[in-house]
Amino acid sequence: DIYYPKKQNNCPVIVWFHGGGLTSGNKDIPYELKEKGYVVVGVNYRLMPHVSIDSCINDAANAVAWCFKNIKDYNGDVSKIYVSGHSAGGYLSAMIGLDKTWLEKFNIDANQLKAIIPFSGQMITHFAHRDSQGIGNLQPIIDRYAPLYHVRKDGCPIILITGGRDIELFGRYEENAYMYRMLLLNGHQGVELYELDGHDHGAMAHPAFHILINTIEK
């Protein structure tokens, strides 16, 4: 689904991936992003366990690549494509932004993204994939399906946002804090980390939009 201003040109583009643990959920256009002069692309992707995690990530990359090739027809600026999403959507944002191989399949360089802004995204291997392998939620794994595995110093800005560490889902704040630290150690110059204290995994999304909007306006 595409929400776009009809009377403006060269608008910032936000590709938005919904949450739902990679097993549920549906595309949406967040109301917080409407009437701001943005093009907002709400994306569906195939869901586990009907497909593998590769299909979920590939669908996300395919949608972003489509935007690079077509979003100008909807008054979007291809030099201002931001990728974001909540929870599973945040995970997908981080994976396709950090592991360059997914977008390379569609002849897109992930470094062309204006910024990656995951809301409470999983930075270790996603729990839905671990569950499919018989690995429990509390057994952390970092492999090629973990955004953390792909830390590098180059690439677009990365804005990491979570809820309060004591009320977030599992160790979601700590995963993002580790990602932040490892990106810094690798020499990345455009990474930020926000902890929205007092907000749990679901409630953090609303104030996180304020950070997303501020990032675009800067």
C-alpha positions, 0 to 999 in steps of 0.5 A: 500500500502506498500513501503519498502526497499528490501535490508535492514532489521529491518527498522522503520515502518511508518503507514500513514493515509490520510486526508480528514475530514473522508469523502474523500481522499485516501491512499498514500505514501508521497514522503517525506518518500521515499528512507529513509530506512523506511517501509511506509504503506499507509492505506485506511479506510472506510469513513463517512457518509457511515459508522459511525466514529467507523468504521473509527477508527476500520479500522485504528486500524486494519491496525496497528494491521496487521503491528504488525503481518505481517510487518516483512515480509516486512523488518520492525521492529515491535518494531519501528512502528510509527503512523502518518497522516495529519488532519483526519489521525492525528486524527485517529493516536491520537485516536488509540494511546491514547484510548487503547480499539481500538487496544486491539480488535486485541490483541495489546497494544497501548503502544507498538507503538514507537511514535504517530505523528499527523499532525494537528490532531483534538484533540476534537471530530472530526467535521465529527462526530459532523456534523452527530449529527447535531453539528456545526464546531464551537461547541467544544465537548470532549467525547469518540471520542476525543483524549483529553478524553483519556489523560494518563501518560503512553504510547509512545511518542506523537509529536503534530504538527500544523500550525500557530495558526492564520491561522490553521483550526478552533482552531486546534493549541489550541486543540493540545496545550491543549492536550500537557498541559493535557498530561504534567499535567497527568505526560506524559514524552514524549510529544512535541508540534510544531507550524509551524508558517506561514503555514496553515492547508495544507501547514504545512504538508511538514515541518512536515515531517522533524519533523517526520523524526528527531523523527525517527532518534533520 
